[in-house]
Amino acid sequence: MPDATLKDCEPMQKQHWPIRRLKPQDIAPDWLDGFERRQLVDLVYRAAPGGGRLALAEPFVDDWSNEERRGLCRELARIAARGLVLEARLQGRLAGFAAIAPERLGPEGDYLQLTELQVARSWRGRGLGRALLQACAAGGRELGAGRLYVSSHSAIETVAFYERCGCEPARWLHPAQLEREPFDWQMELSLARD
């Protein structure tokens, strides 16, 4: 893959996305009700023997149950207290959101984890995900991180998005995250300024 930077991840359209930082009280238990999470997955990446990756056909539909939505709202409210939770509302509805957990990670404590970056189905492919990731990079710098740890969904289009935005294979692997999501693609985004 050619070298990519966060600058390469600029939204294709020079659109101003209304992204704002949330406080814990902004995230009610029903905050994600009606959010279009659904993702139709055909191909996924899996680790290849000896390194690298294989694209495999493993079709499935990824979505959240109501219970998962409620649990995620609780977790996002917790994160918002000391970390970063961002939202974009368009046409009166939640179009996308992202979160960075406040806990320092890695052998030198220079990682913060991007725990969520979600764009509603009807807003995908328009640059909102890129704008949210750029806002997270700025927020991660403000929180003192040198890198964002990204445990990406293994769908090839999701991994490709992160790679276009400058993410690279993680140099350090988060053991608890690997246990929680063994098929996720572990990546990182350097927050160093060019």
C-alpha positions in Angstrom: 0.0 0.0 0.0 1.4 3.5 -0.8 2.1 5.7 2.2 -1.1 7.4 3.2 -1.6 10.2 5.7 -4.5 11.6 7.5 -4.4 14.4 5.0 -5.2 11.9 2.3 -8.3 11.1 4.3 -9.8 14.5 3.7 -13.5 14.4 2.8 -14.0 14.2 -1.0 -16.5 17.0 -0.9 -15.5 20.1 1.0 -18.6 19.8 3.1 -18.9 21.2 6.6 -20.0 18.3 8.8 -21.8 19.4 12.0 -19.6 17.4 14.4 -19.9 18.1 18.1 -18.4 16.8 21.3 -20.9 15.1 23.7 -21.1 15.1 27.5 -22.3 12.1 29.4 -25.7 13.6 29.9 -26.1 14.0 26.1 -26.2 10.2 25.7 -29.5 8.9 26.9 -30.3 5.1 26.9 -32.3 5.5 23.7 -29.7 7.7 21.9 -29.0 5.0 19.3 -32.6 4.1 18.7 -33.2 4.4 15.0 -29.5 4.6 14.1 -28.9 2.6 10.8 -25.9 0.5 11.8 -26.7 -2.4 9.4 -23.7 -3.5 7.3 -23.9 -6.2 4.6 -20.6 -8.0 4.6 -19.4 -10.3 1.7 -15.6 -10.4 2.0 -13.5 -10.2 5.1 -9.8 -10.2 5.8 -8.2 -13.0 7.8 -4.6 -13.4 8.8 -2.6 -15.5 6.4 0.0 -18.1 7.5 3.4 -16.4 7.6 1.9 -12.9 7.8 -0.2 -10.9 5.4 -3.9 -11.4 4.9 -6.4 -13.3 2.9 -9.7 -12.1 1.6 -12.4 -14.7 2.3 -16.0 -14.9 1.4 -17.9 -15.0 4.7 -21.2 -13.2 4.0 -23.2 -11.9 7.0 -25.2 -9.0 8.2 -23.7 -6.9 11.0 -26.2 -5.0 13.2 -27.0 -4.3 16.9 -29.8 -5.7 18.9 -31.8 -3.3 21.2 -29.9 -4.7 24.2 -26.5 -4.0 22.4 -27.6 -0.5 21.6 -28.5 0.2 25.3 -25.2 -1.2 26.4 -23.2 0.8 23.9 -25.1 4.0 25.1 -24.0 3.2 28.7 -20.4 2.7 27.6 -20.3 5.9 25.5 -21.6 7.9 28.4 -18.8 6.5 30.5 -16.3 7.4 27.8 -17.6 10.9 27.4 -16.8 11.7 31.0 -13.0 11.5 30.5 -12.4 10.6 26.8 -14.1 11.8 23.6 -17.4 11.1 22.1 -18.4 12.9 18.9 -21.6 13.0 17.0 -22.9 14.3 13.7 -26.6 15.1 13.3 -28.0 15.6 9.9 -31.6 16.3 9.0 -32.5 15.9 12.7 -31.1 12.4 13.0 -27.9 10.8 14.2 -25.8 10.4 11.1 -22.5 9.2 12.7 -20.5 9.1 15.8 -17.1 8.2 17.1 -15.4 7.6 20.5 -12.0 7.5 22.0 -11.6 5.7 25.4 -9.6 7.7 28.0 -7.5 4.7 29.2 -3.8 4.9 28.1 -2.6 1.7 26.3 0.6 0.3 25.0 4.0 -0.3 26.5 4.8 3.4 26.6 1.2 4.6 27.2 1.1 6.5 24.0 -2.0 4.8 22.5 -5.7 5.7 23.0 -8.3 3.4 21.5 -10.8 4.5 18.9 -13.6 2.4 20.3 -16.3 3.4 17.8 -16.5 5.1 14.4 -20.0 4.5 12.9 -21.8 6.2 10.0 -25.4 5.5 9.3 -26.1 3.5 6.1 -27.8 6.4 4.4 -24.7 8.7 5.0 -21.9 6.3 4.0 -19.6 7.1 1.1 -20.0 10.9 1.5 -17.0 11.8 3.6 -18.6 11.8 7.0 -16.5 8.9 8.3 -13.3 10.7 7.2 -14.4 13.9 8.9 -15.2 12.0 12.1 -11.8 10.2 12.0 -10.0 13.6 11.4 -11.9 15.0 14.4 -10.9 12.0 16.5 -7.2 12.5 15.5 -7.4 16.1 16.7 -9.2 15.0 19.9 -6.6 12.3 20.5 -3.8 14.9 20.2 -5.6 17.1 22.7 -5.9 14.1 25.1 -2.1 13.6 24.7 -2.0 10.5 22.6 0.7 9.7 20.1 -1.4 7.1 18.3 -5.0 5.8 18.0 -5.4 2.1 18.3 -8.0 0.9 15.8 -9.6 -2.6 16.1 -11.3 -2.5 12.7 -14.2 -4.6 11.6 -12.6 -7.2 9.2 -14.9 -6.3 6.2 -12.6 -5.4 3.4 -14.3 -2.1 2.7 -13.9 -1.1 6.4 -10.2 -2.0 6.4 -9.7 -0.2 3.1 -11.3 3.0 4.6 -8.9 3.0 7.5 -5.9 2.3 5.2 -6.9 5.2 2.9 -7.0 7.4 6.0 -3.4 6.5 7.0 -3.9 3.6 9.4 -1.2 0.9 9.3 -1.0 -2.5 10.9 -0.7 -2.1 14.7 2.9 -2.4 16.0 1.6 -3.2 19.4 -1.4 -5.5 19.9 -4.0 -4.9 22.6 -4.4 -8.3 24.4 -7.9 -7.6 25.8 -9.2 -6.3 22.4 -7.8 -9.4 20.6 -9.6 -11.6 23.1 -12.9 -9.6 22.6 -12.7 -9.4 18.8 -10.3 -12.1 17.5 -11.3 -11.4 13.8 -10.9 -7.6 13.9 -8.0 -6.1 11.9 -5.7 -4.4 14.4 -4.4 -1.1 13.1 -3.0 2.2 14.4 -3.1 5.8 13.3 -0.1 8.0 14.1 -1.1 11.4 15.4 2.3 13.0 14.8 2.0 16.1 12.7 3.9 16.2 9.4 
